[in-house]
Amino acid sequence: MSLYVIQSAQEAKLVTSQVVLTMDRTLASEYGGSLFVGFAACAPKLIPDPLYRFFLCPSVEAKEHMPVAAPAGTRKMEAALSEAGIDVVVAHPEHLEEVIGRETKVVGITSNDPRGFGPASSTFSSLLERKTFSALFFEQTVGKVREILDSNGGGKLIVGGPGAWQLEDEEVLDRYGIDCVIIGEGEITGVEIVKRALRGEPIPRVVHGEMVPLERIPNIKHRTIGGLIEISRGCGRGCRFCLPNLKFLRSRPLHQILEEVKINLREGSEGVCLHAEDVLRYGAKGPIPDEAKVIQLFEQVSKLTPHVWISHFAFASVACRPDLIRKITELLDERGSEAPWYSGQVGIETASPELVRRYMPGKPLPFKPEEWSEVVIRAHEILAENRWVPCSTLISGLPGETPKDVELTIELVEKLRGFKSLIVPLFFVPIGQLSGGQFFLKEHMLPEHWKLLATCMEHDFKWTPKLAEEHLHNRIQKFFVKEVVLRSFRHQLKGPLRLMKEGIDPTKEVSPAPISRLAPVEA
């Protein structure tokens, strides 16, 4: 275990561990109590760092150089290494020099989006031609770690996390000074790589982590960011644009989930966020939710805290089990949640039956691909009746997408205008079974894509101010988001929005011809 040598009544110096885990600065925040604000890390740098850090990404507290909360993935690796008998400590990214020393042989960095290539980041960075905060802060963190390691005689720098796939190119690893990247699950493969590094053995540059059986997924030892608790791993719906390790659904035992709830609450979390690719399918054996298991999950968790949130769900699960949403809402309300509404991230992706059949045939199940738009609308009706607010994604630029496919999606978004919700169009990123393909970029956008983007922006401009007013509890953050960020965006995008609605790329210099110079219409 790490030791602390008391230097005086007020000061303590950390004797460093052999293995130090950390994260980039965008992940060392609870975002003022709103995990959705964390998506600001995917935004291009349009405001100075100090404003971003203070208003949108305030740092979690550091105690003896360690963050009081860390990303769930970091906590899982901390637990896996600890249970393997390895001396490990989690360091706050702003306290690395106090933790990494000559005793340190390995530093592991968790990153969600190291190069800004994730769907949200690549969309907005392509449109605005600027790096994202996630990419900039990762560069700062990895550079700092490499510098400290080298000044202390060297050590191995290993990177993992949801965005590790962005670092698979060895030239990229050389540029960052990274010794190894672990893509996929790390509780087995990552531990073995760390052991080899500690023994001084060579380690591979790129490693794909093996799928971890349920019985080998460890319980966290300390609090996570936002009280995030993994209840299931994987999905099983088989979308071709999804990462491979999301294919197999594994639901964790309820007693382990409850133990992680207690750990988070004991260490100061205000509540917990249940995380899965579809929380409504916890314990399910197929595409249809197991209502009894889901209700039992929420009943047991809400006995420990009334503040229960979820990360993701699926429209098909809502539509095929409408009573489940009502029961969860009534249960949380009865336990004293006091939430104005409940929310989670969910994927629409496209309204084209042909693209649904081609790339995500499992997503509508138990419904058919040609019923997908109706499923989405019916799910919105059920959610609205029970005060749930979906934060939906679309995918622009799926391979083979036609103007007609995009028009169908525009029609669907227009039908959703009356439902309190957010809809975010994302550019296609070639991962999963479609890896090796072409990234969709601004240059590839059809006029219909610009119209879709405009339709989504109008939808979000309608609902975002109200959602911010109801959801953000920090008054300073609420003022900044509503009166500075949103007001500025509406003002700056007023002109470009008019062009986008006409299918015109507003980033190009386009000036309408004077009326007198327009060619006459021939009879």
C-alpha positions as CSV (number, residue, x, y, z in Angstrom):
1,M,0.0,0.0,0.0
2,S,1.1,3.6,-0.4
3,L,2.7,5.2,2.6
4,Y,2.5,8.7,3.9
5,V,5.5,10.1,5.9
6,I,4.4,13.0,8.2
7,Q,6.8,15.9,7.8
8,S,4.9,18.3,10.1
9,A,1.4,18.7,11.6
10,Q,0.2,20.4,8.4
11,E,2.2,18.6,5.6
12,A,2.4,15.1,4.3
13,K,4.6,13.7,1.5
14,L,3.5,10.8,-0.6
15,V,5.9,7.9,-1.0
16,T,4.9,6.9,-4.5
17,S,3.6,3.6,-5.7
18,Q,5.1,1.4,-8.4
19,V,1.9,1.9,-10.5
20,V,0.2,5.3,-10.8
21,L,-3.2,5.7,-12.5
22,T,-4.5,9.0,-13.7
23,M,-6.8,10.6,-16.2
24,D,-6.9,13.7,-18.4
25,R,-8.3,16.8,-16.8
26,T,-11.7,16.6,-18.6
27,L,-12.3,13.4,-16.6
28,A,-11.3,14.8,-13.3
29,S,-14.6,16.7,-12.8
30,E,-18.2,16.1,-11.8
31,Y,-19.3,19.0,-14.0
32,G,-21.1,20.9,-11.3
33,G,-23.4,17.9,-10.6
34,S,-24.5,17.4,-14.2
35,L,-22.8,14.6,-16.1
36,F,-24.4,15.8,-19.3
37,V,-22.3,19.0,-19.0
38,G,-19.4,16.7,-19.4
39,F,-20.1,16.5,-23.1
40,A,-18.6,20.0,-23.2
41,A,-15.3,18.2,-23.4
42,C,-16.2,17.1,-26.9
43,A,-16.7,20.8,-28.0
44,P,-14.0,22.7,-29.9
45,K,-12.0,25.2,-27.8
46,L,-14.2,28.3,-28.3
47,I,-13.6,29.7,-24.8
48,P,-10.4,30.2,-22.8
49,D,-9.2,27.3,-20.6
50,P,-9.9,29.1,-17.3
51,L,-13.5,29.7,-18.2
52,Y,-14.0,26.1,-19.3
53,R,-12.3,24.8,-16.1
54,F,-14.2,27.1,-13.8
55,F,-17.8,27.1,-15.2
56,L,-18.1,23.8,-17.1
57,C,-15.4,21.5,-15.7
58,P,-14.5,22.4,-12.1
59,S,-12.0,20.0,-10.7
60,V,-12.9,17.3,-8.1
61,E,-11.2,17.9,-4.8
62,A,-7.7,16.3,-4.3
63,K,-6.9,14.8,-1.0
64,E,-3.2,14.0,-0.5
65,H,-2.8,14.4,-4.3
66,M,-5.5,11.8,-5.0
67,P,-8.9,12.7,-6.5
68,V,-11.9,12.1,-4.2
69,A,-13.6,10.6,-7.3
70,A,-12.3,9.1,-10.5
71,P,-13.7,7.7,-13.7
72,A,-15.4,4.3,-13.3
73,G,-12.9,2.7,-15.7
74,T,-10.0,4.0,-13.7
75,R,-11.5,2.6,-10.5
76,K,-12.1,-0.8,-12.1
77,M,-8.4,-1.0,-13.1
78,E,-7.4,0.3,-9.6
79,A,-9.4,-2.6,-8.1
80,A,-8.1,-5.2,-10.6
81,L,-4.5,-4.3,-10.0
82,S,-5.0,-4.1,-6.2
83,E,-6.6,-7.5,-6.1
84,A,-3.6,-8.9,-8.1
85,G,-1.3,-7.7,-5.3
86,I,0.1,-4.7,-7.2
87,D,0.9,-1.5,-5.3
88,V,-1.3,1.1,-7.1
89,V,-2.5,4.7,-6.4
90,V,-4.8,7.0,-8.4
91,A,-3.3,10.5,-8.9
92,H,-5.1,13.7,-9.6
93,P,-3.9,15.0,-13.0
94,E,-3.0,18.3,-11.5
95,H,-0.8,16.6,-8.8
96,L,1.3,14.3,-10.9
97,E,4.7,15.6,-9.8
98,E,3.8,14.9,-6.2
99,V,2.9,11.3,-6.9
100,I,5.1,10.0,-9.8
101,G,8.6,9.4,-8.5
102,R,11.7,7.1,-8.9
103,E,9.8,4.2,-7.5
104,T,7.1,4.5,-10.2
105,K,7.5,1.9,-13.0
106,V,4.2,2.3,-14.7
107,V,1.7,5.1,-15.3
108,G,-1.7,4.4,-16.8
109,I,-3.9,7.1,-18.3
110,T,-7.6,6.8,-18.8
111,S,-9.0,8.7,-21.8
112,N,-12.4,8.9,-23.4
113,D,-11.4,10.8,-26.5
114,P,-7.6,11.4,-26.7
115,R,-7.5,12.8,-30.3
116,G,-11.0,14.2,-30.5
117,F,-12.0,11.5,-33.0
118,G,-15.1,10.3,-31.1
119,P,-18.5,10.8,-32.9
120,A,-19.4,14.0,-31.0
121,S,-15.9,15.5,-31.1
122,S,-15.2,14.8,-34.7
123,T,-18.6,16.3,-35.7
124,F,-18.0,19.6,-34.0
125,S,-14.3,19.9,-34.6
126,S,-14.8,19.2,-38.3
127,L,-17.5,21.9,-38.5
128,L,-15.5,24.5,-36.6
129,E,-12.0,23.3,-37.5
130,R,-10.7,23.5,-34.0
131,K,-9.3,20.9,-31.6
132,T,-11.6,19.7,-28.8
133,F,-10.9,20.2,-25.1
134,S,-10.6,16.4,-24.7
135,A,-7.8,16.3,-27.3
136,L,-6.0,19.3,-25.9
137,F,-6.2,18.2,-22.3
138,F,-5.0,14.7,-23.2
139,E,-2.0,16.1,-24.9
140,Q,-1.2,18.2,-21.8
141,T,-1.6,15.2,-19.5
142,V,0.4,12.6,-21.6
143,G,3.1,15.2,-22.2
144,K,3.4,15.9,-18.5
145,V,3.5,12.3,-17.5
146,R,6.2,11.5,-20.1
147,E,8.3,14.4,-18.9
148,I,8.0,13.4,-15.2
149,L,8.8,9.7,-15.9
150,D,11.8,10.6,-18.0
151,S,13.1,12.9,-15.3
152,N,12.9,10.1,-12.8
153,G,14.8,7.5,-14.8
154,G,12.1,6.3,-17.1
155,G,9.0,4.1,-16.8
156,K,6.3,2.7,-19.0
157,L,3.4,4.9,-20.1
158,I,0.2,2.9,-20.8
159,V,-3.1,4.4,-22.1
160,G,-6.5,2.8,-22.0
161,G,-10.2,3.8,-21.8
162,P,-13.1,4.1,-24.2
163,G,-11.1,6.2,-26.6
164,A,-8.0,4.0,-26.8
165,W,-8.8,2.9,-30.3
166,Q,-7.8,6.4,-31.5
167,L,-4.2,5.6,-30.6
168,E,-3.8,2.3,-32.4
169,D,-1.3,3.7,-34.9
170,E,2.3,3.2,-33.7
171,E,3.4,6.5,-35.3
172,V,0.8,8.2,-33.1
173,L,2.1,6.4,-30.0
174,D,5.6,7.5,-30.9
175,R,4.5,11.1,-31.2
176,Y,2.8,11.1,-27.7
177,G,5.6,9.0,-26.1
178,I,3.2,6.2,-25.2
179,D,4.7,2.7,-24.7
180,C,1.5,0.7,-24.9
181,V,-2.2,1.2,-25.6
182,I,-4.8,-1.3,-24.4
183,I,-8.0,-1.3,-26.5
184,G,-11.1,-2.9,-25.0
185,E,-11.6,-4.4,-21.6
186,G,-8.5,-4.2,-19.3
187,E,-9.2,-6.1,-16.0
188,I,-7.4,-9.2,-17.3
189,T,-5.2,-8.1,-20.2
190,G,-4.2,-4.8,-18.6
191,V,-3.1,-6.4,-15.4
192,E,-0.9,-8.9,-17.3
193,I,0.7,-6.0,-19.2
194,V,1.4,-4.1,-16.0
195,K,3.0,-7.2,-14.4
196,R,5.2,-7.6,-17.4
197,A,6.3,-4.0,-17.3
198,L,7.0,-4.3,-13.6
199,R,9.3,-7.3,-14.3
200,G,11.2,-5.3,-16.8
201,E,9.9,-7.4,-19.7
202,P,9.1,-6.0,-23.2
203,I,5.5,-5.0,-23.7
204,P,3.6,-4.8,-27.0
205,R,2.7,-1.4,-28.4
206,V,-0.9,-2.2,-29.2
207,V,-3.0,-4.7,-27.2
208,H,-6.6,-5.8,-27.5
209,G,-8.1,-6.7,-24.2
210,E,-9.9,-9.9,-23.8
211,M,-13.6,-9.9,-22.7
212,V,-13.8,-10.2,-19.0
213,P,-16.1,-12.8,-17.5
214,L,-18.6,-11.6,-15.0
215,E,-16.9,-13.3,-12.1
216,R,-13.7,-11.5,-12.8
217,I,-15.0,-7.9,-13.0
218,P,-13.9,-6.5,-9.7
219,N,-15.8,-4.2,-7.4
220,I,-14.5,-0.7,-7.2
221,K,-12.7,0.3,-4.0
222,H,-13.4,4.0,-4.1
223,R,-15.9,6.6,-5.3
224,T,-16.5,7.2,-9.0
225,I,-17.2,10.4,-11.0
226,G,-20.9,11.1,-10.7
227,G,-21.4,8.0,-8.7
228,L,-21.3,6.0,-11.9
229,I,-21.9,2.3,-11.4
230,E,-21.6,-0.3,-14.1
231,I,-24.7,-2.6,-13.9
232,S,-24.2,-4.3,-17.2
233,R,-21.4,-4.6,-19.8
234,G,-22.1,-5.1,-23.4
235,C,-25.3,-4.7,-25.5
236,G,-26.1,-7.7,-27.7
237,R,-28.1,-5.8,-30.3
238,G,-25.2,-6.1,-32.8
239,C,-25.0,-2.7,-34.5
240,R,-22.2,-2.8,-37.0
241,F,-20.9,0.6,-36.1
242,C,-20.4,-0.3,-32.4
243,L,-17.2,-1.4,-30.7
244,P,-16.7,-5.2,-30.7
245,N,-16.8,-5.6,-26.9
246,L,-20.3,-4.2,-26.8
247,K,-21.7,-7.3,-28.5
248,F,-22.3,-9.5,-25.4
249,L,-24.6,-8.5,-22.6
250,R,-23.4,-9.3,-19.1
251,S,-25.4,-8.1,-16.2
252,R,-23.6,-7.9,-12.8
253,P,-25.1,-9.5,-9.7
254,L,-27.3,-7.2,-7.7
255,H,-25.3,-7.6,-4.5
256,Q,-22.2,-6.3,-6.2
257,I,-24.0,-3.3,-7.6
258,L,-25.4,-2.5,-4.1
259,E,-21.9,-2.7,-2.6
260,E,-20.6,-0.2,-5.1
261,V,-23.6,2.1,-4.3
262,K,-22.6,2.0,-0.7
263,I,-19.0,2.7,-1.5
264,N,-19.9,5.8,-3.4
265,L,-22.4,7.1,-0.8
266,R,-19.9,6.4,2.0
267,E,-17.2,8.5,0.3
268,G,-19.5,11.5,-0.4
269,S,-21.4,11.0,-3.6
270,E,-24.8,12.7,-3.6
271,G,-26.4,9.9,-5.6
272,V,-25.6,7.2,-8.1
273,C,-25.8,6.9,-11.9
274,L,-26.6,3.4,-13.1
275,H,-24.6,2.7,-16.3
276,A,-25.3,0.2,-19.1
277,E,-25.8,0.4,-22.8
278,D,-29.5,-0.1,-22.0
279,V,-30.3,0.1,-18.3
280,L,-33.8,-1.1,-19.1
281,R,-32.4,-4.5,-20.2
282,Y,-30.6,-5.2,-17.0
283,G,-30.8,-9.0,-16.5
284,A,-32.5,-9.6,-19.8
285,K,-31.8,-12.7,-21.9
286,G,-32.9,-11.1,-25.2
287,P,-34.1,-7.8,-26.6
288,I,-37.2,-7.6,-24.3
289,P,-36.6,-6.2,-20.8
290,D,-37.0,-8.4,-17.8
291,E,-39.4,-6.1,-15.8
292,A,-39.0,-7.9,-12.5
293,K,-35.2,-7.7,-12.5
294,V,-35.2,-4.0,-13.5
295,I,-37.8,-3.1,-10.8
296,Q,-35.9,-5.1,-8.2
297,L,-32.7,-3.2,-9.2
298,F,-34.3,0.2,-8.8
299,E,-36.1,-0.8,-5.6
300,Q,-32.9,-2.0,-3.9
301,V,-30.8,0.9,-5.1
302,S,-33.4,3.6,-4.1
303,K,-33.5,2.2,-0.6
304,L,-29.9,3.4,-0.2
305,T,-30.4,6.7,-2.0
306,P,-33.3,8.5,-3.6
307,H,-31.0,10.1,-6.1
308,V,-30.8,7.5,-8.8
309,W,-29.9,8.5,-12.4
310,I,-29.3,6.4,-15.5
311,S,-26.8,6.7,-18.3
312,H,-28.3,5.0,-21.4
313,F,-31.5,3.3,-22.5
314,A,-33.1,2.2,-25.8
315,F,-36.3,3.3,-27.5
316,A,-37.2,-0.3,-28.4
317,S,-37.1,-1.2,-24.7
318,V,-39.4,1.7,-23.8
319,A,-41.9,0.9,-26.6
320,C,-42.2,-2.8,-25.9
321,R,-42.5,-2.4,-22.1
322,P,-44.3,1.0,-21.5
323,D,-45.4,0.1,-18.0
324,L,-41.7,-0.3,-17.0
325,I,-41.1,3.4,-17.4
326,R,-44.2,4.3,-15.3
327,K,-43.2,1.9,-12.5
328,I,-39.6,3.2,-12.3
329,T,-40.9,6.8,-12.3
330,E,-43.4,6.1,-9.5
331,L,-40.9,4.2,-7.5
332,L,-38.2,7.0,-7.6
333,D,-40.8,9.7,-6.9
334,E,-42.1,7.8,-3.9
335,R,-38.5,7.4,-2.6
336,G,-38.1,11.2,-2.6
337,S,-36.1,11.8,-5.8
338,E,-37.4,15.4,-6.3
339,A,-36.0,15.2,-9.8
340,P,-37.9,17.5,-12.3
341,W,-37.4,14.8,-14.9
342,Y,-35.4,11.6,-15.6
343,S,-33.0,11.3,-18.5
344,G,-30.5,9.2,-20.4
345,Q,-28.7,9.0,-23.6
346,V,-30.3,7.0,-26.4
347,G,-29.7,6.4,-30.1
348,I,-32.1,7.1,-33.0
349,E,-29.2,7.1,-35.6
350,T,-31.4,7.1,-38.7
351,A,-35.0,6.9,-39.8
352,S,-34.2,5.0,-43.0
353,P,-35.5,1.4,-42.9
354,E,-32.9,0.4,-45.4
355,L,-30.0,1.7,-43.2
356,V,-31.5,0.2,-40.1
357,R,-31.6,-3.2,-41.9
358,R,-28.1,-2.8,-43.2
359,Y,-26.3,-1.5,-40.1
360,M,-28.4,-2.0,-37.0
361,P,-31.0,-4.7,-37.5
362,G,-31.1,-5.6,-33.8
363,K,-31.8,-2.0,-32.6
364,P,-35.6,-2.1,-33.3
365,L,-36.1,-5.6,-31.8
366,P,-38.6,-6.9,-31.0
367,F,-40.0,-4.6,-33.7
368,K,-39.1,-4.5,-37.4
369,P,-36.7,-2.1,-39.2
370,E,-39.6,-0.6,-41.2
371,E,-41.4,0.2,-37.8
372,W,-38.4,2.0,-36.4
373,S,-39.7,5.6,-36.8
374,E,-43.0,4.6,-35.3
375,V,-41.1,3.0,-32.4
376,V,-39.1,6.2,-31.7
377,I,-42.3,8.3,-31.8
378,R,-44.2,6.0,-29.5
379,A,-41.3,5.8,-27.1
380,H,-41.2,9.6,-26.9
381,E,-44.9,9.7,-26.1
382,I,-44.4,7.1,-23.2
383,L,-41.3,9.0,-21.9
384,A,-43.1,12.4,-22.0
385,E,-46.1,10.9,-20.0
386,N,-43.6,9.9,-17.3
387,R,-41.3,13.0,-17.2
388,W,-38.3,11.3,-19.0
389,V,-36.2,13.5,-21.3
390,P,-34.2,11.5,-23.9
391,C,-30.9,12.9,-25.2
392,S,-30.8,11.3,-28.6
393,T,-28.0,10.9,-31.2
394,L,-28.2,10.6,-35.0
395,I,-25.5,9.4,-37.3
396,S,-24.8,11.3,-40.5
397,G,-22.8,9.7,-43.2
398,L,-23.4,6.0,-42.7
399,P,-21.8,4.3,-45.8
400,G,-24.2,4.3,-48.7
401,E,-26.6,6.9,-47.1
402,T,-28.6,8.7,-49.8
403,P,-30.4,12.1,-49.8
404,K,-33.7,10.2,-49.4
405,D,-32.4,8.5,-46.2
406,V,-31.5,11.9,-44.7
407,E,-34.9,13.3,-45.7
408,L,-36.6,10.5,-43.8
409,T,-34.6,11.4,-40.7
410,I,-35.4,15.1,-41.1
411,E,-39.1,14.2,-41.2
412,L,-38.8,12.2,-38.0
413,V,-36.9,15.0,-36.2
414,E,-39.7,17.4,-37.2
415,K,-42.3,15.1,-35.7
416,L,-40.4,15.1,-32.4
417,R,-40.3,18.9,-32.1
418,G,-43.1,18.9,-29.4
419,F,-41.3,16.5,-27.1
420,K,-38.9,17.9,-24.4
421,S,-35.7,16.3,-25.6
422,L,-32.3,16.9,-27.1
423,I,-31.2,15.5,-30.5
424,V,-27.6,15.6,-31.5
425,P,-26.4,14.7,-35.1
426,L,-23.0,13.0,-35.1
427,F,-20.7,12.2,-38.0
428,F,-20.1,8.6,-38.8
429,V,-16.9,7.2,-37.2
430,P,-15.5,3.9,-38.7
431,I,-15.3,1.6,-35.6
432,G,-16.6,-1.8,-34.8
433,Q,-17.3,-4.0,-37.9
434,L,-16.9,-0.9,-40.0
435,S,-13.4,0.0,-38.8
436,G,-11.0,0.8,-41.6
437,G,-13.6,2.8,-43.5
438,Q,-13.7,6.6,-44.1
439,F,-14.5,9.1,-41.5
440,F,-17.5,11.3,-42.4
441,L,-16.4,14.9,-42.5
442,K,-17.9,18.3,-43.2
443,E,-16.6,18.1,-46.8
444,H,-18.8,15.0,-47.4
445,M,-22.0,16.7,-46.3
446,L,-24.9,16.7,-48.8
447,P,-27.4,19.7,-48.8
448,E,-29.7,17.3,-46.9
449,H,-27.2,16.9,-44.1
450,W,-27.0,20.6,-43.6
451,K,-30.8,20.7,-43.5
452,L,-30.8,17.9,-40.9
453,L,-28.3,19.8,-38.8
454,A,-30.4,22.9,-38.9
455,T,-33.5,21.0,-38.0
456,C,-31.7,19.5,-34.9
457,M,-30.4,22.9,-33.9
458,E,-33.8,24.5,-34.0
459,H,-35.1,21.6,-31.9
460,D,-32.3,21.9,-29.3
461,F,-32.6,25.8,-29.2
462,K,-36.2,25.3,-28.3
463,W,-35.6,23.0,-25.4
464,T,-32.1,23.7,-24.1
465,P,-32.8,26.9,-22.1
466,K,-35.7,25.2,-20.2
467,L,-33.7,22.0,-19.6
468,A,-30.8,24.1,-18.2
469,E,-33.1,26.0,-16.0
470,E,-34.6,22.8,-14.6
471,H,-31.5,20.6,-14.4
472,L,-28.5,22.8,-13.4
473,H,-28.4,23.3,-9.6
474,N,-25.2,25.4,-9.5
475,R,-26.4,29.0,-10.0
476,I,-23.1,30.2,-11.4
477,Q,-22.9,27.4,-13.9
478,K,-26.6,27.9,-14.8
479,F,-26.1,31.6,-15.5
480,F,-23.0,30.8,-17.6
481,V,-24.7,28.1,-19.6
482,K,-27.9,30.1,-20.2
483,E,-26.8,33.7,-20.5
484,V,-23.3,33.2,-22.0
485,V,-23.0,29.9,-23.8
486,L,-26.5,29.5,-25.2
487,R,-27.2,33.2,-25.8
488,S,-23.8,33.5,-27.6
489,F,-24.5,30.4,-29.7
490,R,-27.9,31.6,-30.8
491,H,-26.5,34.9,-31.8
492,Q,-23.5,33.5,-33.6
493,L,-25.5,30.8,-35.4
494,K,-28.4,32.9,-36.5
495,G,-27.0,33.7,-39.9
496,P,-25.5,30.2,-40.6
497,L,-28.7,28.6,-39.5
498,R,-30.6,30.3,-42.3
499,L,-28.2,29.0,-44.9
500,M,-28.2,25.5,-43.4
501,K,-32.0,25.4,-43.7
502,E,-31.5,25.9,-47.4
503,G,-28.9,23.1,-47.6
504,I,-26.0,25.5,-48.0
505,D,-22.6,25.1,-46.2
506,P,-22.3,28.2,-44.0
507,T,-18.6,27.7,-43.5
508,K,-18.0,28.7,-47.1
509,E,-18.2,32.2,-48.3
510,V,-21.6,32.2,-50.0
511,S,-23.2,35.5,-50.9
512,P,-26.6,35.6,-52.6
513,A,-26.5,37.3,-56.0
514,P,-28.2,40.7,-56.2
515,I,-31.7,40.6,-57.5
516,S,-30.8,42.7,-60.6
517,R,-28.2,40.1,-61.6
518,L,-30.4,37.0,-61.3
519,A,-31.1,35.4,-64.7
520,P,-34.7,35.7,-65.9
521,V,-36.9,32.6,-65.7
522,E,-37.4,31.3,-69.2
523,A,-41.0,30.7,-70.3
